[in-house]
Amino acid sequence: MKVDFWQLSRDPAEKVCALIAERVLGSGERLLVVSKDVDQREAISKALWKAGPESFLANGESDEDGADRQPVLLSDKPEPVNGASHVIFADGEFRETSGFARSFLLFDDATVEQARATWRLLDGKDGLERAFFRQDGGKWVKVA
């Protein structure tokens, strides 16, 4: 399993979720976006629907009809009822999970200490690969 830490500086979580979602869906996979903040999930949903001038990223909430068919599912729990292989923790809170090929932890200044603690907690876990990404003028760069 891979866990990517993405430090938000310039772009808000909803924009970064749309960027990651495009890549995940483009590879033929499904995505789960987790946030306990209902307002944040709504903002992410809007950003996904407006992802590009010629495209949109269909999505829905986990408690709605047809949730199992959504390519991008939004939820307050890390339960991939849509069969997602990738998960984004958009609210800066990492949750222990299994069954995902890749996890993305988005964090900002308010959750940076929590992200650092999670990085240390995951250090040395068998079968787990960590990476750290930061924005450099708009481009995402892997720094660790």
Disulfide bonds with the S-S distance in Angstrom:
none
